[in-house]
Amino acid sequence: MPLPENKIDDYGHIAQKAGVPSSGEAGDRKPGRQPAGNQNSEHDLTVRLLSGDMEHIDGIILAGSAGIGAKDLYAMMRERELIEKKFRAMSMGYHELKYQIREIMRTLEAAALVNATDPLPRCLAEGIFAAQYLLKEDDLIPDTLPGVGLADDAILVKRVVARHGRELVRSGRDF
């Protein structure tokens, strides 16, 4: 089901109006390339994310975490080794990102241990979104770009931690 025009999907991409090509005919674009209008929208979204506009970053987090539930929590627990693998593949740096996502993962693990159920607290839903975003290679700034690929991931993870503080590092019995 397509998102309404100008809505943000789970990974911070702006949806186009369903059925309306953004430039030229649908057949005019090359396979694997986004329509020009969508590229501009994603570029604008990336610029706003990197500018540090907290309201916009919060919008990405809220849109991305909407609909996240217990099934996503348990799916993330099955993927926790992928996060550690991603950390090992990272170059030097990103120490704060590594620390923050590990804290989020500890909280998610504690919630899973006590069999957290829907509806999940907002801090858990947003923590799951942050972990999912980190695992996605092709997000607003592709993670494969040397030196900057994880900048958007770091901004979103840092903001999720700032939004929830100690709630993301409390014990599982609280869920």
GUMIMI-469040 format. One record per atom (N, C-alpha, C): residue in one letter; x, y, z; atom name; residue number from 1. Coordinates in nm, 2 decimals, decimal comma. Layout:
SITE aa     xx     yy     zz at   i
SITE  A      X      Y      Z CA NUM
...
END
This chain:
SITE aa     xx     yy     zz at   i
SITE  M   0,09  -0,12   0,00  N   1
SITE  M   0,00   0,00   0,00 CA   1
SITE  M   0,09   0,12   0,00  C   1
SITE  P   0,08   0,21  -0,10  N   2
SITE  P   0,16   0,33  -0,11 CA   2
SITE  P   0,13   0,43   0,00  C   2
SITE  L   0,23   0,50   0,05  N   3
SITE  L   0,21   0,60   0,15 CA   3
SITE  L   0,14   0,73   0,08  C   3
SITE  P   0,07   0,80   0,15  N   4
SITE  P   0,01   0,93   0,10 CA   4
SITE  P   0,13   1,02   0,06  C   4
SITE  E   0,10   1,11  -0,03  N   5
SITE  E   0,20   1,20  -0,08 CA   5
SITE  E   0,27   1,28   0,04  C   5
SITE  N   0,40   1,30   0,03  N   6
SITE  N   0,48   1,37   0,13 CA   6
SITE  N   0,48   1,30   0,27  C   6
SITE  K   0,45   1,18   0,28  N   7
SITE  K   0,47   1,11   0,41 CA   7
SITE  K   0,60   1,04   0,41  C   7
SITE  I   0,66   1,02   0,52  N   8
SITE  I   0,79   0,96   0,54 CA   8
SITE  I   0,78   0,81   0,57  C   8
SITE  D   0,85   0,72   0,50  N   9
SITE  D   0,84   0,58   0,52 CA   9
SITE  D   0,93   0,54   0,64  C   9
SITE  D   0,94   0,41   0,67  N  10
SITE  D   1,02   0,36   0,78 CA  10
SITE  D   1,17   0,40   0,78  C  10
SITE  Y   1,22   0,43   0,66  N  11
SITE  Y   1,36   0,46   0,65 CA  11
SITE  Y   1,39   0,60   0,62  C  11
SITE  G   1,29   0,69   0,64  N  12
SITE  G   1,32   0,83   0,62 CA  12
SITE  G   1,30   0,88   0,47  C  12
SITE  H   1,25   0,79   0,38  N  13
SITE  H   1,23   0,84   0,25 CA  13
SITE  H   1,09   0,90   0,23  C  13
SITE  I   1,08   1,00   0,15  N  14
SITE  I   0,95   1,07   0,13 CA  14
SITE  I   0,88   0,99   0,02  C  14
SITE  A   0,75   0,96   0,04  N  15
SITE  A   0,68   0,89  -0,06 CA  15
SITE  A   0,62   0,98  -0,16  C  15
SITE  Q   0,61   0,93  -0,29  N  16
SITE  Q   0,56   1,01  -0,40 CA  16
SITE  Q   0,41   0,98  -0,40  C  16
SITE  K   0,33   1,06  -0,46  N  17
SITE  K   0,19   1,04  -0,48 CA  17
SITE  K   0,18   0,92  -0,57  C  17
SITE  A   0,09   0,83  -0,53  N  18
SITE  A   0,07   0,70  -0,60 CA  18
SITE  A   0,03   0,72  -0,74  C  18
SITE  G   0,10   0,65  -0,83  N  19
SITE  G   0,06   0,65  -0,97 CA  19
SITE  G   0,10   0,77  -1,05  C  19
SITE  V   0,17   0,86  -0,99  N  20
SITE  V   0,21   0,98  -1,06 CA  20
SITE  V   0,36   0,99  -1,08  C  20
SITE  P   0,41   0,97  -1,20  N  21
SITE  P   0,56   0,98  -1,22 CA  21
SITE  P   0,61   1,12  -1,19  C  21
SITE  S   0,72   1,13  -1,13  N  22
SITE  S   0,77   1,26  -1,09 CA  22
SITE  S   0,83   1,34  -1,20  C  22
SITE  S   0,88   1,27  -1,30  N  23
SITE  S   0,94   1,35  -1,41 CA  23
SITE  S   0,93   1,26  -1,54  C  23
SITE  G   0,87   1,31  -1,64  N  24
SITE  G   0,86   1,24  -1,76 CA  24
SITE  G   0,77   1,12  -1,75  C  24
SITE  E   0,78   1,03  -1,84  N  25
SITE  E   0,70   0,90  -1,84 CA  25
SITE  E   0,77   0,80  -1,75  C  25
SITE  A   0,70   0,71  -1,70  N  26
SITE  A   0,76   0,61  -1,61 CA  26
SITE  A   0,86   0,53  -1,68  C  26
SITE  G   0,85   0,51  -1,81  N  27
SITE  G   0,94   0,43  -1,89 CA  27
SITE  G   1,07   0,50  -1,92  C  27
SITE  D   1,07   0,64  -1,90  N  28
SITE  D   1,19   0,72  -1,93 CA  28
SITE  D   1,31   0,70  -1,83  C  28
SITE  R   1,28   0,64  -1,72  N  29
SITE  R   1,39   0,63  -1,62 CA  29
SITE  R   1,47   0,50  -1,64  C  29
SITE  K   1,59   0,50  -1,60  N  30
SITE  K   1,68   0,38  -1,60 CA  30
SITE  K   1,64   0,29  -1,49  C  30
SITE  P   1,65   0,16  -1,51  N  31
SITE  P   1,63   0,06  -1,40 CA  31
SITE  P   1,72   0,09  -1,28  C  31
SITE  G   1,66   0,08  -1,16  N  32
SITE  G   1,74   0,10  -1,04 CA  32
SITE  G   1,76   0,24  -1,00  C  32
SITE  R   1,71   0,34  -1,08  N  33
SITE  R   1,73   0,48  -1,04 CA  33
SITE  R   1,59   0,53  -1,00  C  33
SITE  Q   1,60   0,62  -0,90  N  34
SITE  Q   1,48   0,68  -0,85 CA  34
SITE  Q   1,44   0,79  -0,95  C  34
SITE  P   1,30   0,82  -0,96  N  35
SITE  P   1,26   0,93  -1,04 CA  35
SITE  P   1,33   1,06  -0,99  C  35
SITE  A   1,35   1,16  -1,08  N  36
SITE  A   1,42   1,28  -1,04 CA  36
SITE  A   1,35   1,35  -0,92  C  36
SITE  G   1,22   1,36  -0,92  N  37
SITE  G   1,15   1,43  -0,81 CA  37
SITE  G   1,17   1,36  -0,68  C  37
SITE  N   1,18   1,23  -0,68  N  38
SITE  N   1,20   1,15  -0,56 CA  38
SITE  N   1,34   1,17  -0,51  C  38
SITE  Q   1,44   1,18  -0,61  N  39
SITE  Q   1,58   1,21  -0,57 CA  39
SITE  Q   1,59   1,34  -0,50  C  39
SITE  N   1,52   1,44  -0,56  N  40
SITE  N   1,52   1,58  -0,49 CA  40
SITE  N   1,46   1,57  -0,35  C  40
SITE  S   1,35   1,50  -0,34  N  41
SITE  S   1,29   1,49  -0,21 CA  41
SITE  S   1,38   1,42  -0,11  C  41
SITE  E   1,45   1,31  -0,15  N  42
SITE  E   1,54   1,24  -0,06 CA  42
SITE  E   1,66   1,33  -0,03  C  42
SITE  H   1,71   1,41  -0,13  N  43
SITE  H   1,82   1,50  -0,11 CA  43
SITE  H   1,78   1,60   0,00  C  43
SITE  D   1,66   1,66  -0,02  N  44
SITE  D   1,61   1,76   0,08 CA  44
SITE  D   1,60   1,70   0,22  C  44
SITE  L   1,55   1,58   0,23  N  45
SITE  L   1,53   1,51   0,35 CA  45
SITE  L   1,67   1,48   0,42  C  45
SITE  T   1,77   1,44   0,34  N  46
SITE  T   1,90   1,42   0,39 CA  46
SITE  T   1,96   1,55   0,44  C  46
SITE  V   1,95   1,66   0,36  N  47
SITE  V   2,00   1,79   0,40 CA  47
SITE  V   1,94   1,83   0,54  C  47
SITE  R   1,81   1,81   0,55  N  48
SITE  R   1,74   1,85   0,68 CA  48
SITE  R   1,79   1,76   0,79  C  48
SITE  L   1,81   1,64   0,77  N  49
SITE  L   1,85   1,55   0,87 CA  49
SITE  L   1,99   1,59   0,92  C  49
SITE  L   2,08   1,61   0,82  N  50
SITE  L   2,22   1,65   0,85 CA  50
SITE  L   2,23   1,79   0,91  C  50
SITE  S   2,13   1,87   0,89  N  51
SITE  S   2,13   2,01   0,94 CA  51
SITE  S   2,11   2,01   1,09  C  51
SITE  G   2,05   1,90   1,15  N  52
SITE  G   2,03   1,89   1,29 CA  52
SITE  G   1,89   1,95   1,33  C  52
SITE  D   1,80   1,96   1,23  N  53
SITE  D   1,66   2,01   1,26 CA  53
SITE  D   1,59   1,91   1,35  C  53
SITE  M   1,59   1,93   1,48  N  54
SITE  M   1,53   1,83   1,57 CA  54
SITE  M   1,38   1,79   1,54  C  54
SITE  E   1,31   1,89   1,50  N  55
SITE  E   1,17   1,87   1,47 CA  55
SITE  E   1,15   1,77   1,35  C  55
SITE  H   1,24   1,79   1,25  N  56
SITE  H   1,23   1,70   1,14 CA  56
SITE  H   1,29   1,56   1,17  C  56
SITE  I   1,39   1,55   1,25  N  57
SITE  I   1,45   1,43   1,29 CA  57
SITE  I   1,35   1,35   1,37  C  57
SITE  D   1,28   1,42   1,46  N  58
SITE  D   1,17   1,36   1,54 CA  58
SITE  D   1,06   1,31   1,45  C  58
SITE  G   1,03   1,38   1,34  N  59
SITE  G   0,93   1,33   1,25 CA  59
SITE  G   0,97   1,20   1,18  C  59
SITE  I   1,09   1,19   1,15  N  60
SITE  I   1,14   1,07   1,09 CA  60
SITE  I   1,13   0,95   1,18  C  60
SITE  I   1,17   0,98   1,31  N  61
SITE  I   1,17   0,87   1,41 CA  61
SITE  I   1,02   0,83   1,44  C  61
SITE  L   0,93   0,93   1,45  N  62
SITE  L   0,79   0,90   1,48 CA  62
SITE  L   0,73   0,82   1,37  C  62
SITE  A   0,75   0,86   1,24  N  63
SITE  A   0,70   0,79   1,13 CA  63
SITE  A   0,76   0,65   1,12  C  63
SITE  G   0,89   0,64   1,14  N  64
SITE  G   0,95   0,51   1,13 CA  64
SITE  G   0,92   0,41   1,24  C  64
SITE  S   0,88   0,46   1,35  N  65
SITE  S   0,85   0,37   1,46 CA  65
SITE  S   0,70   0,34   1,47  C  65
SITE  A   0,62   0,41   1,40  N  66
SITE  A   0,47   0,39   1,40 CA  66
SITE  A   0,45   0,24   1,35  C  66
SITE  G   0,37   0,17   1,42  N  67
SITE  G   0,34   0,04   1,38 CA  67
SITE  G   0,44  -0,07   1,43  C  67
SITE  I   0,54  -0,03   1,49  N  68
SITE  I   0,64  -0,13   1,54 CA  68
SITE  I   0,58  -0,19   1,67  C  68
SITE  G   0,59  -0,32   1,67  N  69
SITE  G   0,53  -0,40   1,78 CA  69
SITE  G   0,62  -0,51   1,83  C  69
SITE  A   0,56  -0,59   1,92  N  70
SITE  A   0,64  -0,70   1,98 CA  70
SITE  A   0,70  -0,79   1,88  C  70
SITE  K   0,63  -0,82   1,77  N  71
SITE  K   0,69  -0,91   1,67 CA  71
SITE  K   0,82  -0,85   1,61  C  71
SITE  D   0,83  -0,72   1,60  N  72
SITE  D   0,95  -0,65   1,56 CA  72
SITE  D   1,06  -0,66   1,66  C  72
SITE  L   1,02  -0,66   1,79  N  73
SITE  L   1,12  -0,67   1,90 CA  73
SITE  L   1,18  -0,81   1,89  C  73
SITE  Y   1,10  -0,91   1,87  N  74
SITE  Y   1,16  -1,05   1,87 CA  74
SITE  Y   1,24  -1,07   1,74  C  74
SITE  A   1,20  -1,01   1,63  N  75
SITE  A   1,27  -1,02   1,51 CA  75
SITE  A   1,41  -0,95   1,53  C  75
SITE  M   1,41  -0,84   1,60  N  76
SITE  M   1,54  -0,77   1,62 CA  76
SITE  M   1,63  -0,86   1,71  C  76
SITE  M   1,58  -0,93   1,80  N  77
SITE  M   1,66  -1,02   1,88 CA  77
SITE  M   1,73  -1,12   1,80  C  77
SITE  R   1,66  -1,17   1,69  N  78
SITE  R   1,72  -1,27   1,60 CA  78
SITE  R   1,83  -1,21   1,52  C  78
SITE  E   1,83  -1,07   1,50  N  79
SITE  E   1,92  -1,01   1,42 CA  79
SITE  E   2,03  -0,94   1,49  C  79
SITE  R   2,04  -0,95   1,62  N  80
SITE  R   2,14  -0,88   1,70 CA  80
SITE  R   2,28  -0,91   1,66  C  80
SITE  E   2,31  -1,03   1,61  N  81
SITE  E   2,44  -1,06   1,57 CA  81
SITE  E   2,48  -0,98   1,45  C  81
SITE  L   2,38  -0,94   1,37  N  82
SITE  L   2,41  -0,85   1,25 CA  82
SITE  L   2,46  -0,72   1,29  C  82
SITE  I   2,41  -0,67   1,40  N  83
SITE  I   2,46  -0,54   1,45 CA  83
SITE  I   2,60  -0,55   1,50  C  83
SITE  E   2,64  -0,65   1,57  N  84
SITE  E   2,78  -0,67   1,61 CA  84
SITE  E   2,87  -0,69   1,49  C  84
SITE  K   2,82  -0,76   1,39  N  85
SITE  K   2,89  -0,78   1,26 CA  85
SITE  K   2,92  -0,64   1,20  C  85
SITE  K   2,81  -0,56   1,20  N  86
SITE  K   2,83  -0,43   1,14 CA  86
SITE  K   2,93  -0,35   1,21  C  86
SITE  F   2,93  -0,36   1,35  N  87
SITE  F   3,03  -0,28   1,43 CA  87
SITE  F   3,17  -0,33   1,39  C  87
SITE  R   3,19  -0,46   1,37  N  88
SITE  R   3,32  -0,51   1,34 CA  88
SITE  R   3,37  -0,46   1,20  C  88
SITE  A   3,27  -0,44   1,11  N  89
SITE  A   3,30  -0,39   0,98 CA  89
SITE  A   3,33  -0,24   0,97  C  89
SITE  M   3,29  -0,17   1,08  N  90
SITE  M   3,30  -0,02   1,08 CA  90
SITE  M   3,45   0,01   1,09  C  90
SITE  S   3,49   0,12   1,03  N  91
SITE  S   3,62   0,17   1,05 CA  91
SITE  S   3,63   0,23   1,19  C  91
SITE  M   3,75   0,28   1,22  N  92
SITE  M   3,77   0,35   1,35 CA  92
SITE  M   3,66   0,46   1,36  C  92
SITE  G   3,63   0,50   1,48  N  93
SITE  G   3,54   0,61   1,50 CA  93
SITE  G   3,40   0,55   1,54  C  93
SITE  Y   3,30   0,64   1,54  N  94
SITE  Y   3,17   0,60   1,57 CA  94
SITE  Y   3,15   0,54   1,70  C  94
SITE  H   3,24   0,57   1,80  N  95
SITE  H   3,24   0,51   1,93 CA  95
SITE  H   3,10   0,54   2,00  C  95
SITE  E   3,06   0,67   1,99  N  96
SITE  E   2,93   0,70   2,05 CA  96
SITE  E   2,81   0,62   1,99  C  96
SITE  L   2,81   0,61   1,86  N  97
SITE  L   2,71   0,53   1,79 CA  97
SITE  L   2,71   0,38   1,85  C  97
SITE  K   2,83   0,33   1,85  N  98
SITE  K   2,84   0,19   1,90 CA  98
SITE  K   2,79   0,18   2,05  C  98
SITE  Y   2,83   0,27   2,13  N  99
SITE  Y   2,79   0,27   2,27 CA  99
SITE  Y   2,63   0,28   2,28  C  99
SITE  Q   2,58   0,38   2,21  N 100
SITE  Q   2,43   0,41   2,22 CA 100
SITE  Q   2,35   0,29   2,16  C 100
SITE  I   2,39   0,23   2,05  N 101
SITE  I   2,31   0,12   2,00 CA 101
SITE  I   2,32   0,00   2,09  C 101
SITE  R   2,44  -0,02   2,15  N 102
SITE  R   2,45  -0,13   2,25 CA 102
SITE  R   2,36  -0,11   2,36  C 102
SITE  E   2,35   0,01   2,41  N 103
SITE  E   2,26   0,04   2,52 CA 103
SITE  E   2,11   0,01   2,48  C 103
SITE  I   2,08   0,05   2,36  N 104
SITE  I   1,94   0,03   2,31 CA 104
SITE  I   1,92  -0,12   2,30  C 104
SITE  M   2,02  -0,20   2,25  N 105
SITE  M   2,00  -0,34   2,23 CA 105
SITE  M   1,99  -0,41   2,37  C 105
SITE  R   2,06  -0,36   2,47  N 106
SITE  R   2,05  -0,42   2,60 CA 106
SITE  R   1,90  -0,40   2,66  C 106
SITE  T   1,85  -0,29   2,63  N 107
SITE  T   1,71  -0,26   2,67 CA 107
SITE  T   1,61  -0,35   2,60  C 107
SITE  L   1,63  -0,36   2,47  N 108
SITE  L   1,55  -0,45   2,39 CA 108
SITE  L   1,56  -0,59   2,43  C 108
SITE  E   1,68  -0,64   2,46  N 109
SITE  E   1,70  -0,77   2,51 CA 109
SITE  E   1,62  -0,79   2,64  C 109
SITE  A   1,63  -0,70   2,73  N 110
SITE  A   1,56  -0,71   2,86 CA 110
SITE  A   1,41  -0,71   2,84  C 110
SITE  A   1,36  -0,63   2,75  N 111
SITE  A   1,22  -0,63   2,72 CA 111
SITE  A   1,18  -0,77   2,66  C 111
SITE  A   1,26  -0,83   2,58  N 112
SITE  A   1,23  -0,96   2,52 CA 112
SITE  A   1,23  -1,06   2,63  C 112
SITE  L   1,32  -1,05   2,72  N 113
SITE  L   1,33  -1,15   2,83 CA 113
SITE  L   1,21  -1,16   2,92  C 113
SITE  V   1,14  -1,04   2,93  N 114
SITE  V   1,02  -1,04   3,01 CA 114
SITE  V   0,89  -1,05   2,93  C 114
SITE  N   0,91  -1,09   2,80  N 115
SITE  N   0,80  -1,11   2,71 CA 115
SITE  N   0,72  -0,99   2,69  C 115
SITE  A   0,78  -0,88   2,66  N 116
SITE  A   0,70  -0,75   2,63 CA 116
SITE  A   0,60  -0,78   2,53  C 116
SITE  T   0,48  -0,72   2,55  N 117
SITE  T   0,37  -0,73   2,45 CA 117
SITE  T   0,33  -0,60   2,40  C 117
SITE  D   0,24  -0,61   2,30  N 118
SITE  D   0,19  -0,48   2,24 CA 118
SITE  D   0,08  -0,43   2,33  C 118
SITE  P   0,06  -0,30   2,33  N 119
SITE  P   0,15  -0,20   2,26 CA 119
SITE  P   0,28  -0,18   2,34  C 119
SITE  L   0,39  -0,17   2,26  N 120
SITE  L   0,52  -0,15   2,32 CA 120
SITE  L   0,53   0,00   2,37  C 120
SITE  P   0,60   0,03   2,47  N 121
SITE  P   0,63   0,17   2,51 CA 121
SITE  P   0,70   0,24   2,39  C 121
SITE  R   0,67   0,36   2,38  N 122
SITE  R   0,73   0,44   2,27 CA 122
SITE  R   0,88   0,43   2,27  C 122
SITE  C   0,95   0,42   2,38  N 123
SITE  C   1,10   0,41   2,39 CA 123
SITE  C   1,14   0,28   2,32  C 123
SITE  L   1,07   0,17   2,34  N 124
SITE  L   1,11   0,05   2,28 CA 124
SITE  L   1,08   0,05   2,13  C 124
SITE  A   0,97   0,11   2,08  N 125
SITE  A   0,94   0,11   1,94 CA 125
SITE  A   1,04   0,20   1,87  C 125
SITE  E   1,08   0,31   1,93  N 126
SITE  E   1,18   0,40   1,87 CA 126
SITE  E   1,32   0,33   1,87  C 126
SITE  G   1,35   0,26   1,98  N 127
SITE  G   1,48   0,19   1,99 CA 127
SITE  G   1,49   0,08   1,88  C 127
SITE  I   1,38   0,01   1,85  N 128
SITE  I   1,37  -0,09   1,75 CA 128
SITE  I   1,39  -0,02   1,61  C 128
SITE  F   1,32   0,09   1,59  N 129
SITE  F   1,34   0,16   1,47 CA 129
SITE  F   1,49   0,20   1,45  C 129
SITE  A   1,55   0,25   1,55  N 130
SITE  A   1,69   0,29   1,54 CA 130
SITE  A   1,78   0,17   1,50  C 130
SITE  A   1,76   0,06   1,56  N 131
SITE  A   1,84  -0,06   1,53 CA 131
SITE  A   1,81  -0,11   1,39  C 131
SITE  Q   1,68  -0,11   1,35  N 132
SITE  Q   1,65  -0,14   1,21 CA 132
SITE  Q   1,72  -0,05   1,11  C 132
SITE  Y   1,71   0,08   1,14  N 133
SITE  Y   1,77   0,18   1,05 CA 133
SITE  Y   1,92   0,15   1,04  C 133
SITE  L   1,99   0,12   1,15  N 134
SITE  L   2,13   0,10   1,15 CA 134
SITE  L   2,16  -0,02   1,06  C 134
SITE  L   2,08  -0,12   1,06  N 135
SITE  L   2,10  -0,24   0,98 CA 135
SITE  L   2,08  -0,22   0,83  C 135
SITE  K   2,00  -0,12   0,80  N 136
SITE  K   1,97  -0,10   0,66 CA 136
SITE  K   2,09  -0,03   0,59  C 136
SITE  E   2,14  -0,09   0,49  N 137
SITE  E   2,26  -0,04   0,42 CA 137
SITE  E   2,22   0,08   0,33  C 137
SITE  D   2,11   0,07   0,27  N 138
SITE  D   2,07   0,17   0,17 CA 138
SITE  D   1,96   0,26   0,23  C 138
SITE  D   2,01   0,35   0,32  N 139
SITE  D   1,91   0,44   0,38 CA 139
SITE  D   1,94   0,58   0,32  C 139
SITE  L   1,91   0,69   0,39  N 140
SITE  L   1,93   0,82   0,33 CA 140
SITE  L   2,07   0,85   0,28  C 140
SITE  I   2,17   0,81   0,36  N 141
SITE  I   2,31   0,81   0,31 CA 141
SITE  I   2,36   0,67   0,31  C 141
SITE  P   2,38   0,61   0,20  N 142
SITE  P   2,42   0,47   0,19 CA 142
SITE  P   2,54   0,44   0,28  C 142
SITE  D   2,53   0,34   0,36  N 143
SITE  D   2,63   0,31   0,46 CA 143
SITE  D   2,77   0,28   0,40  C 143
SITE  T   2,77   0,25   0,27  N 144
SITE  T   2,89   0,21   0,20 CA 144
SITE  T   2,98   0,33   0,17  C 144
SITE  L   2,92   0,45   0,18  N 145
SITE  L   3,00   0,57   0,15 CA 145
SITE  L   3,11   0,59   0,26  C 145
SITE  P   3,23   0,58   0,22  N 146
SITE  P   3,34   0,60   0,32 CA 146
SITE  P   3,33   0,73   0,40  C 146
SITE  G   3,35   0,73   0,53  N 147
SITE  G   3,35   0,85   0,61 CA 147
SITE  G   3,22   0,91   0,65  C 147
SITE  V   3,12   0,90   0,56  N 148
SITE  V   2,99   0,97   0,59 CA 148
SITE  V   2,87   0,87   0,59  C 148
SITE  G   2,89   0,75   0,55  N 149
SITE  G   2,78   0,66   0,53 CA 149
SITE  G   2,70   0,63   0,66  C 149
SITE  L   2,76   0,64   0,77  N 150
SITE  L   2,68   0,62   0,90 CA 150
SITE  L   2,64   0,75   0,97  C 150
SITE  A   2,66   0,86   0,90  N 151
SITE  A   2,63   0,99   0,97 CA 151
SITE  A   2,48   1,00   1,00  C 151
SITE  D   2,39   0,96   0,90  N 152
SITE  D   2,25   0,96   0,93 CA 152
SITE  D   2,21   0,86   1,04  C 152
SITE  D   2,27   0,74   1,04  N 153
SITE  D   2,24   0,64   1,14 CA 153
SITE  D   2,28   0,70   1,28  C 153
SITE  A   2,39   0,76   1,29  N 154
SITE  A   2,44   0,82   1,41 CA 154
SITE  A   2,35   0,93   1,46  C 154
SITE  I   2,30   1,01   1,37  N 155
SITE  I   2,21   1,12   1,41 CA 155
SITE  I   2,08   1,06   1,46  C 155
SITE  L   2,02   0,96   1,40  N 156
SITE  L   1,89   0,91   1,44 CA 156
SITE  L   1,91   0,83   1,57  C 156
SITE  V   2,01   0,75   1,59  N 157
SITE  V   2,03   0,68   1,71 CA 157
SITE  V   2,05   0,78   1,83  C 157
SITE  K   2,13   0,88   1,80  N 158
SITE  K   2,16   0,98   1,91 CA 158
SITE  K   2,03   1,05   1,95  C 158
SITE  R   1,95   1,08   1,85  N 159
SITE  R   1,82   1,15   1,88 CA 159
SITE  R   1,72   1,06   1,96  C 159
SITE  V   1,72   0,93   1,92  N 160
SITE  V   1,63   0,84   2,00 CA 160
SITE  V   1,68   0,83   2,14  C 160
SITE  V   1,81   0,82   2,16  N 161
SITE  V   1,86   0,82   2,30 CA 161
SITE  V   1,83   0,95   2,37  C 161
SITE  A   1,84   1,06   2,31  N 162
SITE  A   1,81   1,19   2,37 CA 162
SITE  A   1,66   1,20   2,40  C 162
SITE  R   1,58   1,15   2,32  N 163
SITE  R   1,43   1,16   2,34 CA 163
SITE  R   1,39   1,07   2,46  C 163
SITE  H   1,46   0,97   2,49  N 164
SITE  H   1,42   0,87   2,59 CA 164
SITE  H   1,51   0,86   2,71  C 164
SITE  G   1,63   0,90   2,70  N 165
SITE  G   1,73   0,90   2,81 CA 165
SITE  G   1,73   0,77   2,89  C 165
SITE  R   1,70   0,77   3,01  N 166
SITE  R   1,71   0,66   3,10 CA 166
SITE  R   1,61   0,55   3,07  C 166
SITE  E   1,50   0,58   3,00  N 167
SITE  E   1,41   0,48   2,97 CA 167
SITE  E   1,47   0,37   2,88  C 167
SITE  L   1,57   0,41   2,80  N 168
SITE  L   1,64   0,31   2,72 CA 168
SITE  L   1,75   0,23   2,78  C 168
SITE  V   1,77   0,26   2,91  N 169
SITE  V   1,87   0,19   2,98 CA 169
SITE  V   1,82   0,13   3,11  C 169
SITE  R   1,69   0,12   3,12  N 170
SITE  R   1,63   0,07   3,25 CA 170
SITE  R   1,62  -0,09   3,23  C 170
SITE  S   1,59  -0,15   3,34  N 171
SITE  S   1,59  -0,29   3,35 CA 171
SITE  S   1,46  -0,35   3,28  C 171
SITE  G   1,47  -0,47   3,23  N 172
SITE  G   1,35  -0,53   3,16 CA 172
SITE  G   1,23  -0,55   3,25  C 172
SITE  R   1,24  -0,55   3,38  N 173
SITE  R   1,13  -0,58   3,46 CA 173
SITE  R   1,03  -0,46   3,46  C 173
SITE  D   1,08  -0,35   3,40  N 174
SITE  D   0,99  -0,23   3,39 CA 174
SITE  D   0,90  -0,23   3,28  C 174
SITE  F   0,91  -0,33   3,19  N 175
SITE  F   0,83  -0,33   3,07 CA 175
SITE  F   0,71  -0,42   3,09  C 175
END
